Amino acid sequence: MIKTERLILRNWQMDDLDSLLKYGNNFNIAKNMRNRFPHPYTIEAGTVFIKLFEKEDPQKVFAIEYQGGAIGAIGIFQQEDVYIKNAELGYWIGEPFWNKGLATEAVKAMINYGFKAFEIERIYAAVFNYNDASKKVIEKTGFTFEAKLHNTIFKNGEFCDELIYSIWKKK
């Protein structure tokens, strides 16, 4: 469990299923996520997700709790093979909680956690080029723009660019 000024990042529990469905079943969330994040977000998908991540060690995917309820998710995924010193960061926050600085707060906490919990030197985030809000969060938390991969994403019947940002462990 990670506590910030306003948030608790904690393991997922089956009690979170209603919140997961309430906030995750939203096209405005799904359009910015990889296709493995389903839309519509079903009870079955939510149950599988929670069971997959409720008992990790070390924990990689956290519920973002705000004012007593889960409002989103954040995860960090160490890569493999020659990329072993890297981890990818991903997150989403329910639409009613946008523009309140909550995503920024959660990402800052995950940066600190990621560098402590995993033997990594670099955390990166891949952002869809049209997701201006996510670009702002990533930039505000100290990530540096690295690359624009032209038309590498195919989502909702259209191609878009993938923007790669990274932050390095401070030595």
Residue pairs with C-beta under 8 A, 6 or more apart in sequence:
1 8
1 9
1 10
1 11
2 8
2 9
2 10
2 62
2 109
2 110
2 113
3 9
4 105
4 106
4 108
4 109
5 105
6 66
6 102
6 105
7 64
7 65
7 66
7 102
7 105
7 106
7 109
8 65
9 62
9 63
9 64
9 65
9 74
9 106
9 109
9 110
9 113
10 62
10 63
10 65
11 53
11 54
11 55
11 56
11 59
11 62
11 63
12 20
12 49
12 50
12 53
12 54
12 61
12 62
12 63
12 70
12 73
13 50
13 54
13 63
14 47
14 50
14 54
16 50
16 63
16 69
16 70
17 43
17 46
17 47
17 50
19 69
19 70
19 71
20 41
20 46
20 49
20 50
20 70
20 73
21 41
21 42
21 43
21 46
22 94
23 29
23 70
23 71
23 72
23 93
23 94
23 95
23 96
24 30
24 37
24 41
24 46
24 92
24 94
25 39
25 40
25 41
26 39
26 41
26 94
26 95
27 39
28 95
29 37
29 39
29 92
29 94
29 95
30 37
30 38
30 39
30 41
31 39
31 155
31 156
32 92
32 128
32 131
32 134
33 92
35 155
37 92
38 45
52 61
53 59
53 60
53 61
53 75
58 117
58 118
59 117
60 75
60 76
60 77
60 78
61 73
61 74
61 75
62 73
62 74
62 75
62 110
63 70
63 72
63 73
64 70
64 71
64 72
64 73
64 74
64 91
64 93
64 102
64 106
65 71
66 97
66 102
71 93
71 94
71 96
71 97
71 102
72 91
72 92
72 93
72 94
72 97
72 102
72 103
72 106
73 91
73 92
74 89
74 90
74 91
74 106
74 107
74 110
75 89
75 90
75 91
76 87
76 88
76 89
76 110
76 113
76 114
76 117
76 118
76 123
77 87
77 88
77 90
78 84
78 86
78 87
78 118
78 119
78 120
79 86
79 87
79 88
84 119
84 120
85 119
85 120
85 121
85 122
86 120
86 121
86 122
86 123
86 124
87 114
87 118
87 120
87 122
87 123
87 124
88 123
88 124
88 125
88 126
89 107
89 110
89 111
89 114
89 123
89 124
89 125
90 125
91 103
91 106
91 107
91 110
93 102
93 103
93 106
98 133
99 133
103 133
103 134
103 137
104 137
104 140
104 141
107 137
107 138
107 141
108 141
111 123
111 141
111 142
111 167
114 120
114 123
115 123
115 169
120 169
121 168
121 169
122 166
122 167
122 168
122 169
123 143
123 166
123 167
124 143
124 146
124 164
124 165
124 166
124 167
125 134
125 138
125 143
125 164
125 165
125 166
126 162
126 163
126 164
127 134
127 135
127 138
127 162
127 163
127 164
127 165
128 134
128 153
128 155
128 160
128 161
128 162
128 163
129 148
129 160
129 161
129 162
129 163
130 160
135 163
138 165
139 145
139 165
141 167
142 167
143 165
143 166
143 167
144 165
144 166
144 167
145 163
145 164
145 165
146 164
146 165
146 166
147 163
147 164
148 161
148 162
148 163
148 164
149 161
149 162
149 163
149 164
150 161
151 159
151 160
151 161
152 161
152 162
153 159
153 160
153 161
153 162
